[in-house]
Amino acid sequence: MEKLNRYLDPLVGFWRWWTGELGVLLPKRWRRRPKEHSPICVHVARDAITVRVMANGAADWQTELSLAEPFAAPRAEAQDQAVLTRHKGAKAHVTLAADFALARDLAYPLAARAEIDKVIDLDLPRLLPLEADLLYRRHEILRIDDDGETLHVGLCAVKRRDVDRALRLVKEIGFVPSALHVERHGADQADAMDFLPDLWLKIDQRKWRIQVGLAASAAALAVAVLATGWIRLVDTDERLASELAALQQAAQEAVALRDAYGAAQKQSQFLGSFMASPPTVVLLDELSRRLPDTAWLSEYRQQDHAIRLSGFSNAPAELVIELEASDIFSNVELLTVTGQNDRDGRNRFEMALSVRREGES
């Protein structure tokens, strides 16, 4: 998804540039609509909105709507609401109060007039405290000094957030913004710069730029269509490759689990057979560990799981207890004990016992 976004960012940038270039093709009278063409004038301040319905250049009706906080939804009286409803959908000229604007009067050498746009772009970080992306800004040439060497330029900037919220507020009242100007603290050119963030604000483009822009747009659209299909193929290919790698890894893990299971099964079978019938050497080793040094065997007989022992011991009964504690033997029974039959005074005994089967407690 990150790669897809990386491919789409240039397309979004192209779309914004292309729509901006198309605005140049619109007739100049469509790009800006003078104040007197709008029958509705809306003045937006931080604490109130003033609505005026114009007729023959004068205010025919006017009301002021209070705001609980800047750009909050206003509440109108029933009488005012009836008038606003009657003019719903009308185009409105919007004016922002002067305290929304950051205004500067600049002076440059007259030689900068030809490239005044670039000069202001370079000087903008020093003039305004905010990032350029956060502002709508306009400028215009005010005058040239009598000496003919100094050019005076008026620069006005408004926060994009304030402009967007003001336009949204006007739409909530029921009007369609046709122009947006900002008061400039009593300056003569207060309403000269339209801040309506349209797509057709580039008004001084040359004829060749229009032609090049259209040709580039057509070529870029074709490339965009091809690039979109290619991006989808690349994304699908990468996704399939990722899924294939995951499946291969899962298959390897399955083979390893199968081998481990087989080895564990063989070990279990071996242990089962061992526990079912331990080898004789294991049985004799267990007997040698369990019998004390004062006892010794004279005969050992085994048939399947049954074992018969004969030998000599000072305490044959204790041998039963010792052998019963073994994990291998069970059902230990002392069959006979005779008197002292060896030179050391040991008693002869015969004993029967069984090899413990698997699962036998």
N, C-alpha and C positions, 0 to 999 in steps of 0.2 A: 504493500500500500504506500510505503514511503517513496519507492521508486516512481509509482504512478503520480504522486503529488509533485515529484521533482520534474516530471515531464509536463504536467499540466500547468505549472507556474508560468512558463514562457507563453503558453496559449492564452492564459488569462491576461497577461501583460499586453499581448497583441490585441486581444479583444478590446481592452480599454483604449489603446492607441487608435484602433480602427474606428470605433464609435466616435472618438474625438475628431478624427479627420473627416468623417461623414458630416459632422456639424458644420464644417466649412461650406458645404454645398448648399446649405439652407439660405434662403434670402436674408439679407441683413436685417430687414424689418421684423423677421421672425425671431432673431436672436435676442433682441432686447425689446421690451414693450414699455413705452413711456408711461410715466405715472398717470398722466391725464387720460389714458385709454382705459384705466380700470375704474369702474364705478364704485368700488369698495376700497377703502384705505384702512389698514390695520396697523396700529402702533403697539409694539410689544415692549413693555418694560418689565422690571423684575417683580413688581407688585401689582401690576394691572395691565389690562389690554383695552385699548381704545379703538372702537370701530366707528368709522364714518362712512355714510352712504353719500356719495357725491352726485350733484346735479348741476350742470352748467358751471362747473369749476368751483362750486361752493358746497359746503356740507349741508345736505338736506335733512340728515338724521344722524345723531351721534349718541353713543353710550359707552360707558366705562365699566369693564368687568374686573372685579377684584380677584387677585390670586392669593391663595393661602401661602404658597411658596413659589419661587420662580418656575415657570413652565408647568405649573399644576393645572389640572382641568378647571376652567372657570365656571361659575354658577351665575346664570342670567335670570333676571326677573321674568315673570310671565309675559309682560308687555314687550320687553326687549327680545325675549325668545321668539315671539311671533314675528317680529321684523327679521330676525336672523334666519328663521325658517323660510320666510318669503324669498330671501336672497340666497338660499342655499344653492351651492354649485356655481355661484358667480366668481369671476376672477377678481383677485384681491392684490393690491399693491401693499407689500409688507415693509414696515420700517422698524428696525431695531433701535432701542435707546442707545445713547452715546456711550453709556458705561459698559456696553458689551464689546466695544471696539478698542483696538490698539492702534492709535493713529500717530503718524510721524510726518512732519514736513521736512523734506530732504533737499539738499543743495548739491549739485554736481556740476563739473565743467560742461560747457555747452557741447563739447566734442563727444560726450557720452550719450547724446540724444539718439544716435543711430542704433546703439546697442544698449538702450536703457533697461530692457528686460533682463539681459544677462548681468548687467551691473547690479541691479537690485537683487537678483538671485544670489550673487556672490556676497553681497552686503547684508543679506537677510539674517544670518545667524547673529550678527552683532546688533542688529536693530531690534529684534523681537526675542523675548525670553523663552519662547516655546519652539518645539520642533516644527519644521515647515509642514510635515504631514498632518499636524493637528490643527492647521489653520486654513481658512479660506482667505485669500488676500487679493487685493486689487490696487492698482496705482494709476495715476494720470499726471500728465504734465500740467502744472498750474500756471506758470508764467516764466518769462525770461527777463532777467534784469535789463535795465536800460543800457548798461555797458555792453550787453550782448555776449558776456562771457560766463554767466552763471545760469544754470537751469534749475528751477524749483519744481519738485515732484511731491505730490501728495500720496502717501502710502497708508492704506487702511487694512487691518486684518481682524478677523473674527474667528473665534474658536469654532471648529467644525461641529462640535457637540452642541453649542448654543444655536447655530444656524439650523441644524437638523431638528432640534427640539422645538424651535420657534415655528418652523414650517409644519411640523407634525401637529402643533397646537392649533395653527390656523386651519388645518384640514379637519381637526376634531370639531371646530366651531361650525364648519360646513362650507368653507371657501376654498378656492383653488388658487394657490400663489402664482402670480404672473411675474413678479419682480420682487427683489429684496434689497433694500438699501439700508445703510447705517448712518445715523446722525454722527456728525464729527465735531461736537462741541462748538457749535455756532459758526463753523467755517462756511464760506460761500458755496463750496462744492459738496455740501453735505449729501446730496442725493445723486451725485453724478456717477457713482460706481455701483453697478448692479452685482450683488453677491449671490444671486440665484445660482446654485450649483448645477447648471445645465451641462449638456454635452456639446454645446455649440458656442463656447466662449472664445475660441481662437478666431478673431475677426479680421486680422491683418495678414492673411496668408496670400502668397502669390499663386498665379494661375498654374504654373508648372507643378507646384506642390500638390495641387488637387489631382492632376493627371497621374503623377507618380504615386500618390496615395491610393488612388483607385486601382492602378495596376498592381501595386504591392498588396493591396487587400485581396484581390482575386487570386494572386499567386499564393499568398499566405493561407487563404481558405483551402486551396487545393492541397497545400502541404499539410495543413492541420487535419484534413480528412484522412490523408494517407498516414500521417503520424499517429492519429488516434487508433486506426486499425493495427498499425505496427505495435503500438504500446500494448494493446489488448493481447496480441499474439505473444509478445515477450512476457507479459505478466502471466498468461496461461502456461507458457513453456516453463517458466520458473516455478510456478505452483506445482505443475506435474512432476518436475524434477525433484522438488522438495518432498512430495508425497512418495515418489519412487524410492528416494533415499531412506525415508522413514520405514517403508515396507521392507527394504533390504535389511535394515538394522533389526526390525522385528523378526524377520526370518532367521537371521543369525542368532538372535537371542533364543528363538524357539529351538534351533538345532542344539545350542549349548544346553538348554534345559532338558531336551530329550536325552542327550548323552549323560548328563548328570543323573537323570532319573534311572537310566539303564545301569549305571555304576552303582547307584544306591540299591537298586533291586537285586543285583548280583551279591552285594555285600549282605543284604538282608537274608537272601537265600542261604548264603554260607553260614551266617550266624544262626539261622534257623536249624540247618542241618547239624551244626556244631552242638547247639543246645539239645537237639533231639537225641543225638548219640555222640557224646564227647569221645575222643580217642582214648585208648587205654593209657597212654603216657600221661594224659591230663588227669585221669582218675588216680593213677599211682602218685602223681605229684601232689594232688590234693590230699591223699591219705598220708603221705610223708610229712606234710605240713601240719596236719591235724593230730596225728598220733604223737604222744610225748616220747621223750628219749627212753623212758622206762618200759616202753612197750615195743614189741617187734612182731612181724608177721612171719608165719611159717608156711602159709598156703593162701593163694588168691585165685578164686574161680569166678568167671563171669559168663552169663548166658543172657544175651540181649541186655535188658536193663537191670537184671537181677545179679547181685554180687554176693558171694560167700567168702568170709574171711576166717582164718584160723591163726592163732598166735598166742603170745604170752604177755601178761601185764600184771602189775601190782594192784591196779584198780580197774577192772574191766568195765564196771558200771559208768565210770567217768568217761570212758571212750564213747559211750552212746551219746552223752550230752555234747561232747566235742564234735562228733560227726553230724549230729542233728543241726548244728549251727552252720554247717556248710551250705553254700548256694548250689552245690552239685548233687549232694546226697539227700535222700529222704527215706522214711520208713525204716529207720535203724532199729534193729531188734537183737538183743543179746539172747542167743539160743541156749548155750551151755557154758558153765564155768566149773572146772574141776579143781582139785586141790593143787598144792604146789608141786609142779612137775618138772622144774628145772633146778639147776644147782644154785640159782640166785633166789629161789623161793617165790618165783612168779607163778600166777595161776594161768592155767590153759583155758582159752575161751574160743567159742565159735559164735560168729555174728553174721546176720543177714541184713542187707540193705539194698536200696534201689537207687538207680540214677534218676535224678529229678528231671521230669519231662517239661517241655516248654509250656508255660502257662500254669504249671503246678505250683501252688503256694506252699 
